[in-house]
Amino acid sequence: MSFFPGKLQKEKARATGPTGRAGEDAAAAFLLAQGYRIIVRNYRRRFGEIDIIAEDGTVLVFVEVKARKTARFGNPFEAVDRRKQRQVSRVALDYITRHKEENRPARFDVVAVELTEGVPPRVEMIKDAFEFCG
């Protein structure tokens, strides 16, 4: 265990980085194939990040991507717990406010990506996966 939280976070990011990036790439390709338009990837604020912000028709969509190499760590959808929903909601509110999108319909989708070496990624999506958590 590290007594330096920043160092621990960097180590965690290095451990999950390539899987996360590959998962986000697969999710973005999936969304494009579904007719979404990607606005921005990895929208970061000091209090969190949203993996993908997109448009589905006139709807603004905030997409959380969860990628796994193995089912050993459980269902990727389960990783989007109440705490994560609050964090994503907070970043979404920041985006909406900064970009003056208050009057636009919006929703939160979750995309799960299973990455198995030598096999195309398996992608599943839950549209409107959760409500805004203030």
C-alpha positions in Angstrom: 0.0 0.0 0.0 1.2 3.5 -0.8 1.0 6.5 1.4 1.1 8.7 -1.7 -2.4 8.7 -3.2 -1.2 10.5 -6.4 1.4 7.8 -7.0 -1.1 5.1 -6.4 -3.5 6.7 -8.9 -0.7 6.9 -11.5 0.1 3.2 -10.9 -3.5 2.3 -11.3 -3.8 4.4 -14.5 -0.8 2.6 -16.0 -2.3 -0.8 -15.1 -5.6 -0.1 -16.7 -4.6 2.4 -19.4 -4.2 0.2 -22.5 -7.3 -1.8 -21.7 -9.3 1.3 -21.1 -8.1 3.0 -24.3 -8.8 -0.2 -26.3 -12.3 -0.3 -24.7 -13.0 3.3 -25.5 -11.9 2.8 -29.1 -14.2 -0.2 -29.5 -17.1 1.7 -27.8 -16.6 4.8 -30.1 -16.6 2.6 -33.2 -19.8 0.9 -31.9 -21.5 4.2 -31.2 -20.6 5.5 -34.7 -22.0 2.3 -36.3 -25.2 3.0 -34.3 -25.5 6.4 -35.8 -24.1 8.5 -32.9 -21.9 11.5 -33.6 -18.9 11.7 -31.2 -18.5 15.2 -29.8 -15.6 14.7 -27.5 -13.7 11.8 -25.8 -12.2 11.9 -22.3 -13.8 15.2 -21.2 -11.8 15.9 -18.0 -12.5 18.2 -15.1 -10.6 18.2 -11.8 -13.5 16.2 -10.2 -13.8 13.5 -12.8 -14.1 12.5 -16.4 -16.6 11.3 -19.0 -15.3 8.8 -21.5 -17.4 9.9 -24.5 -19.9 12.7 -25.1 -22.0 12.1 -28.2 -25.2 13.0 -30.0 -27.9 10.5 -30.7 -30.1 12.5 -33.0 -31.0 15.6 -30.9 -30.1 13.9 -27.6 -26.9 14.7 -25.8 -25.4 11.4 -24.5 -22.8 11.0 -21.8 -21.2 7.6 -22.2 -19.4 5.7 -19.5 -17.2 2.9 -20.9 -16.2 -0.2 -18.9 -13.7 -2.6 -20.5 -12.7 -6.0 -19.2 -10.2 -8.5 -20.4 -11.8 -11.2 -18.3 -15.1 -11.8 -16.6 -13.2 -12.6 -13.4 -13.7 -9.0 -12.2 -17.5 -9.3 -12.6 -19.9 -7.7 -15.0 -18.6 -4.4 -16.3 -22.1 -2.8 -15.9 -21.8 -3.4 -12.1 -18.8 -1.1 -11.9 -21.0 1.9 -12.6 -22.2 2.1 -9.0 -24.0 5.0 -7.3 -20.7 6.8 -6.6 -19.6 6.6 -10.2 -23.0 7.8 -11.4 -22.7 10.8 -9.1 -19.3 11.6 -10.5 -20.3 11.3 -14.1 -23.4 13.4 -13.4 -21.3 16.1 -11.9 -19.0 16.2 -14.9 -22.0 16.1 -17.3 -23.6 19.1 -15.4 -20.3 21.0 -15.9 -20.3 20.2 -19.6 -24.0 21.2 -20.0 -23.4 24.5 -18.2 -20.1 25.4 -20.0 -21.6 24.6 -23.4 -25.0 26.2 -22.7 -26.9 22.9 -23.4 -29.4 23.4 -20.5 -32.5 23.1 -22.8 -31.3 20.0 -24.6 -32.5 16.5 -23.8 -29.7 14.4 -22.4 -29.1 10.9 -21.1 -26.5 8.6 -19.6 -25.5 5.4 -21.5 -23.1 2.7 -20.4 -21.1 0.6 -22.8 -19.4 -2.6 -21.7 -16.6 -3.9 -23.8 -15.1 -7.4 -23.4 -11.6 -7.6 -24.9 -10.3 -11.1 -25.6 -7.0 -11.5 -27.5 -7.5 -12.7 -31.0 -11.2 -12.1 -31.0 -13.1 -8.9 -32.1 -14.3 -6.9 -29.0 -17.7 -7.8 -27.7 -19.7 -4.6 -27.1 -23.0 -4.2 -25.2 -24.8 -1.0 -24.4 -27.5 0.1 -21.9 -29.2 3.2 -23.2 -30.5 5.6 -20.5 -28.7 3.4 -17.9 -29.2 5.8 -15.0 -30.8 9.1 -14.0 -28.9 12.3 -13.1 -27.5 12.0 -9.5 -27.1 15.4 -7.9 
